[in-house]
């Protein structure tokens, strides 16, 4: 049977695209978008000098991307369900390309923040890609393809650091944004050529008030989490932002339950399968990001501390890069476990693997080999579990709400990584030791963050057990 969802517009009776080619293009687009999250990490300490602004202000180069991504992800998902996923996918990639060009041309703070915000608006590519796969692929290819697309979120993040370090080492810092713009242009072209329009649309009226309300709540919440350490967790500004987030979320939820075409169908989201899958995604997002906060520090801290390896940022990138490749390699394993045992078991296996990796890291972080092993074990677990979370979401979601449900789940994972960053920042700033007159993270601080990562992975297992077995087995 001809797969009707691979057909595009006027040529709906004749144009058929290879599923393998569609998957390759969508997964590559996901990797390119994920690269944006870690591409600037090597530049963060240098931004005050490069942009001529205080460090407190240049922190917005990272924060702007996070806030834009949080706002865009659920909105783009809903718009994709209503007006076409391919159309929103192309728009997201164009925004990434434009934002990268703006950053590449920037030598001051304001245009850099604007460009980074535009890059963040492209974050809906991965949930949109997963949703297009659900529409376009035959059932026998769906599991492995979704696992690969979902894993691209971790793969791009893992590859961003070494790629940026290499470019900065041998070219200029502007080069990383020119390369990002070129990748965005390539992926926009490939998506336009290869990915066909899906006829599955809900239509209707977009919930503008709901989008504004959710955006307000997310911005307030994430600002409080990401900037709370700098402003003071007990400061009036931080507490006010938390209060605004809580008040707006409650009001937003009340409003969503009373309109006929809400931005987020809370009745569906509150059902046990989706509710606990999203809660587990927050916990797993926390676990996933912890490794990115600990291992680079252990690699770069001076050897004289007794627990650091004293290596360069470029070495950090090269040591961490294999983790992204392992995530990609274990995506088929994720699909195999889901097909034979169900996605619930897959998430459990992946989460337990991550927990074991962190537990090993609490004890063994004294050499490059030990750090590499810890990184690879955690990467394998992430590759296994990430691929199954969208399957759990889609097993409990109507076809007409696929993009918005996947976008919400992606947002939950991002919320987990944000909380992880804030908690790890508190631990590392409070548990320090003096070295050469400078405070550096103590060995105990690194171990505590690793232990928290392991605990978050175990919490993921506990939460995913609350997903009804019948729902988890139906993909």
C-alpha positions in Angstrom: 0.0 0.0 0.0 1.3 3.4 -1.0 2.0 5.4 2.2 -0.4 8.3 1.7 1.3 10.5 4.3 4.5 10.6 2.2 2.6 12.4 -0.5 2.8 16.1 -1.0 0.2 18.6 -2.0 -0.7 18.7 -5.7 1.3 15.6 -6.6 -0.4 13.5 -4.0 -1.0 10.6 -6.4 2.6 10.3 -7.6 5.3 11.7 -5.4 6.7 9.1 -3.0 9.8 9.7 -0.9 12.0 7.0 0.6 11.2 6.6 4.3 14.9 6.1 4.9 15.8 9.4 3.3 13.0 11.1 5.3 14.3 9.7 8.5 17.9 10.7 7.7 17.0 14.3 6.9 14.8 14.7 10.0 17.3 13.2 12.3 20.1 15.4 10.9 17.9 18.5 11.4 17.4 17.4 15.0 21.2 17.1 15.5 21.8 20.6 14.0 19.2 22.2 16.2 20.6 20.4 19.3 24.1 21.7 18.5 22.9 25.2 19.3 22.5 24.3 23.0 26.2 23.6 23.6 27.9 25.4 20.7 28.6 28.5 22.8 29.8 26.8 26.0 33.5 27.3 25.1 32.8 31.0 24.6 30.9 31.7 27.8 34.1 32.7 29.9 35.2 34.9 27.0 32.0 36.7 26.2 32.6 39.6 28.6 35.8 40.4 26.6 34.5 39.6 23.2 31.2 41.5 23.6 32.4 44.3 25.9 29.9 43.7 28.6 29.8 42.5 32.2 29.7 38.7 32.9 26.2 39.2 34.5 24.9 40.6 31.3 26.6 38.2 28.9 24.9 35.3 30.8 21.8 36.3 28.8 23.5 34.9 25.7 22.7 31.4 27.1 19.5 32.4 29.0 17.9 33.9 25.9 18.1 30.7 24.0 16.7 28.7 26.9 13.7 31.1 27.3 13.0 31.3 23.6 13.1 27.5 23.3 10.7 27.0 26.3 8.2 29.4 24.8 8.5 28.2 21.2 8.3 24.5 21.8 4.7 24.1 22.9 3.5 26.9 20.6 5.2 25.5 17.5 3.9 22.0 18.3 0.3 23.3 18.4 0.7 25.4 15.3 2.1 22.3 13.5 -0.9 20.2 14.4 -3.2 23.0 13.1 -1.5 24.3 10.0 1.1 21.7 9.0 4.1 20.2 10.6 6.4 20.5 7.6 5.6 24.2 7.3 6.5 24.9 10.9 9.6 22.7 10.6 10.8 24.8 7.7 10.0 28.0 9.5 12.0 26.8 12.6 15.0 26.0 10.4 14.9 29.4 8.7 14.8 31.1 12.2 17.9 29.1 13.2 19.7 30.2 10.0 18.8 33.8 10.5 19.7 33.8 14.2 23.1 32.2 13.4 23.8 34.9 10.8 22.9 37.6 13.3 25.3 36.1 15.9 28.1 35.7 13.3 27.8 39.4 12.5 27.6 40.5 16.1 30.4 42.1 18.1 28.1 43.5 20.9 25.7 42.1 23.4 22.2 43.1 22.1 22.4 41.6 18.6 24.1 38.5 20.0 21.2 38.0 22.5 18.7 38.6 19.7 20.4 36.0 17.4 20.6 33.4 20.2 16.9 33.9 20.9 16.2 33.2 17.2 18.2 30.1 17.5 16.2 29.0 20.5 13.0 29.5 18.5 14.1 26.5 16.3 13.9 24.1 19.2 10.5 22.7 18.0 12.3 20.8 15.2 12.7 17.6 17.1 9.1 17.1 18.3 7.9 18.2 14.9 10.2 15.6 13.3 8.9 12.9 15.5 5.3 13.8 14.7 6.0 13.8 11.0 7.5 10.4 11.3 4.3 9.2 13.0 2.3 10.5 10.0 4.7 9.4 7.3 6.3 6.1 8.1 5.0 2.5 7.9 4.5 0.9 11.4 7.5 -1.4 11.0 9.9 1.5 10.6 8.3 3.9 13.2 9.9 2.6 16.4 13.6 2.8 15.3 13.1 6.1 13.4 11.5 7.8 16.4 14.3 6.4 18.7 16.9 7.9 16.3 15.1 11.3 16.1 14.7 11.5 19.9 18.4 10.5 20.4 19.4 13.4 18.2 18.6 15.7 21.1 21.4 14.2 23.1 23.7 13.6 20.1 23.7 17.2 19.0 24.3 18.4 22.5 27.3 16.1 22.9 28.8 17.0 19.6 28.4 20.8 20.0 31.2 21.2 22.6 34.0 19.4 20.6 32.9 21.0 17.3 33.0 24.5 18.8 36.3 23.9 20.6 37.9 22.8 17.3 36.6 25.8 15.4 37.6 28.3 18.0 41.1 26.7 18.3 41.9 26.9 14.6 39.7 29.8 13.2 37.8 32.6 15.0 34.8 32.6 17.4 32.5 34.0 14.7 33.2 30.8 12.6 31.0 28.6 14.9 27.9 30.8 13.9 28.8 30.9 10.2 29.0 27.1 10.3 25.7 26.9 12.2 24.1 29.2 9.5 25.5 27.0 6.7 24.1 23.9 8.4 20.7 25.6 8.8 20.7 26.5 5.1 21.5 22.9 4.1 18.9 21.4 6.4 16.2 23.8 5.2 16.9 22.9 1.6 16.9 19.1 2.3 13.7 19.3 4.3 12.0 21.3 1.5 13.1 18.7 -1.1 12.7 15.4 0.9 10.0 15.8 3.5 6.5 15.8 2.2 3.5 17.6 3.6 1.3 15.6 6.0 -2.4 15.9 5.5 -3.1 15.3 9.2 -4.2 18.7 10.5 -6.7 19.9 13.1 -7.4 23.4 11.8 -9.4 25.6 14.0 -8.4 28.8 15.9 -5.1 29.3 17.6 -5.3 30.0 21.3 -3.4 33.3 21.4 -4.3 34.1 25.1 -3.2 30.6 26.1 0.1 31.0 24.3 0.7 34.3 26.0 -0.2 32.9 29.4 2.1 29.9 29.1 4.9 32.0 27.7 4.6 34.4 30.7 4.6 31.5 33.2 7.6 29.8 31.6 9.7 32.9 31.3 9.0 33.8 34.9 9.8 30.3 36.1 12.9 29.7 34.1 14.3 33.2 34.8 13.9 32.5 38.5 15.6 29.1 38.2 18.5 30.2 35.9 19.2 33.6 37.5 18.3 32.8 41.1 21.8 32.1 42.1 23.1 35.4 40.7 20.2 37.5 42.2 19.9 35.5 45.4 17.4 32.7 46.0 15.7 34.8 48.7 15.8 38.1 46.9 12.5 39.9 46.2 13.0 39.6 42.5 13.5 35.8 42.5 10.6 35.2 44.9 8.4 37.5 42.8 9.1 35.5 39.7 8.3 32.2 41.3 5.0 33.7 42.6 4.2 35.1 39.2 4.9 31.7 37.6 2.7 29.9 40.0 -0.2 32.4 39.8 -0.2 32.5 36.0 0.1 28.7 35.6 -3.0 28.2 37.8 -4.9 30.9 35.9 -3.7 29.5 32.6 -4.8 25.9 33.6 -8.3 27.2 34.6 -8.6 29.0 31.3 -7.4 26.0 29.2 -10.1 23.7 30.8 -12.8 26.1 29.8 -12.2 26.8 26.1 -13.0 24.4 23.2 -9.7 24.7 21.4 -6.9 25.1 24.1 -3.2 25.4 23.4 -2.7 22.3 25.5 -5.4 19.7 26.1 -5.0 19.4 29.8 -7.6 16.7 30.1 -5.5 14.4 27.8 -2.3 15.6 29.5 -3.6 14.8 32.9 -4.4 11.2 32.1 -2.1 8.8 33.9 0.0 7.6 30.9 0.9 11.1 29.8 1.1 12.7 33.2 3.7 10.2 34.6 5.6 10.1 31.3 6.0 13.8 31.4 7.0 13.7 35.1 9.5 11.0 34.3 10.8 13.2 31.5 11.6 16.0 33.9 13.5 13.6 36.2 15.4 12.1 33.2 16.2 15.6 31.9 17.8 16.3 35.2 19.8 13.1 35.1 21.0 13.7 31.5 22.4 17.1 32.1 24.3 16.4 35.2 27.0 14.6 33.3 27.7 17.7 31.2 28.2 19.7 34.4 30.6 17.4 36.2 32.9 15.6 33.7 34.2 18.8 31.9 35.2 20.2 35.4 36.9 17.0 36.4 38.9 17.0 33.1 39.9 20.7 33.3 40.7 21.1 37.0 44.5 21.2 37.8 46.2 18.0 38.6 47.6 19.6 41.7 44.1 19.4 43.2 44.5 15.6 43.4 41.3 14.9 41.5 41.5 17.1 38.3 43.2 16.0 35.1 44.5 19.4 34.1 43.5 19.1 30.4 42.3 21.7 27.9 38.9 22.6 26.7 39.7 20.9 23.4 40.5 17.7 25.3 37.2 18.0 27.0 35.4 18.1 23.7 37.4 15.1 22.3 36.7 13.0 25.4 33.0 13.8 25.5 32.4 13.5 21.8 32.1 9.7 21.8 29.1 10.0 24.1 27.0 11.5 21.3 28.0 8.7 18.9 27.0 6.0 21.5 23.6 7.6 21.9 23.1 7.3 18.2 24.3 3.7 18.1 22.0 2.7 20.9 18.9 4.1 19.3 18.2 0.8 17.4 18.7 -1.0 20.7 16.0 1.2 22.1 13.6 0.4 19.2 14.3 -3.3 19.6 13.5 -3.4 23.3 10.4 -1.3 22.7 9.2 -3.6 20.0 9.8 -6.8 22.0 9.1 -5.6 25.6 7.3 -2.3 25.3 8.6 1.3 25.7 8.0 1.3 29.4 10.6 -1.4 29.8 12.9 0.5 27.5 12.8 3.6 29.6 13.5 1.5 32.7 16.5 -0.2 31.2 17.9 3.1 29.9 17.4 4.9 33.2 19.0 2.1 35.2 22.0 2.2 32.9 22.3 5.9 33.5 22.0 5.4 37.2 24.8 2.8 37.2 27.0 5.1 35.1 26.6 7.9 37.6 27.2 5.5 40.6 30.5 4.4 39.0 31.4 8.1 38.5 30.9 8.8 42.2 33.9 6.5 42.8 36.0 6.5 39.6 36.9 9.8 38.0 40.6 9.7 38.3 41.7 9.1 34.8 40.8 9.8 31.2 39.8 6.1 30.7 37.5 6.1 33.8 35.8 9.4 32.7 35.4 8.0 29.2 33.8 4.8 30.5 31.4 6.7 32.7 30.5 9.0 29.8 29.9 6.1 27.5 27.7 4.1 29.9 25.6 7.2 30.6 25.4 7.9 26.9 24.2 4.4 26.2 21.5 4.7 28.8 20.4 8.1 27.4 20.2 6.7 23.9 18.0 3.8 25.1 15.6 5.8 27.2 15.3 8.9 25.0 14.1 6.8 22.1 11.2 5.4 24.1 9.8 8.5 25.7 8.1 9.7 22.5 6.6 6.3 22.0 5.0 6.5 25.4 3.7 9.9 24.6 2.2 8.9 21.3 0.6 5.7 22.7 -1.6 7.9 24.8 -2.1 10.8 22.3 -4.7 11.2 19.5 -3.1 11.5 16.0 -4.4 15.1 15.7 -2.4 16.2 18.8 0.9 14.4 18.1 3.0 17.5 17.6 1.7 19.4 20.6 2.0 16.4 22.9 5.6 15.7 21.8 6.4 19.4 22.1 5.1 19.4 25.7 7.2 16.3 26.5 10.3 18.0 25.0 9.6 21.0 27.2 9.4 18.8 30.2 12.9 17.3 29.4 14.2 20.9 29.0 12.7 21.9 32.3 14.6 19.0 33.9 17.9 20.1 32.4 17.3 23.7 33.6 16.6 22.5 37.2 19.7 20.3 37.0 21.9 23.2 36.0 20.5 25.3 38.9 20.9 22.6 41.5 24.4 21.7 40.3 25.3 25.3 40.3 24.3 25.6 44.0 26.2 22.5 45.0 29.3 23.5 43.2 29.3 27.1 44.5 28.7 26.0 48.1 31.1 23.0 48.2 34.5 24.6 47.1 38.1 24.3 48.0 40.9 26.8 47.8 43.5 26.3 45.2 46.1 28.9 44.4 44.0 31.5 46.1 41.0 30.7 43.9 37.9 28.8 44.9 37.3 25.7 42.8 34.7 22.9 43.0 35.7 20.3 45.6 35.8 16.6 44.8 32.9 16.1 47.2 30.9 18.6 45.1 31.5 16.6 41.9 30.5 13.4 43.7 27.3 15.0 45.1 26.2 16.1 41.6 26.9 12.6 40.2 24.9 11.1 43.0 22.0 13.4 42.3 22.1 12.4 38.7 21.9 8.7 39.7 19.0 9.5 42.1 17.2 11.3 39.3 17.6 8.4 37.0 16.2 6.0 39.7 13.3 8.5 40.2 12.6 8.2 36.5 12.2 4.4 36.9 9.8 4.9 39.8 7.6 7.4 37.9 7.5 5.3 34.7 6.2 2.3 36.7 3.0 4.3 37.2 2.3 4.3 33.5 -0.3 1.7 33.0 1.2 -1.4 31.4 -1.5 -1.7 28.7 -0.9 1.9 27.6 2.8 1.5 27.6 2.5 -1.6 25.4 0.4 0.1 22.8 2.4 2.2 20.3 
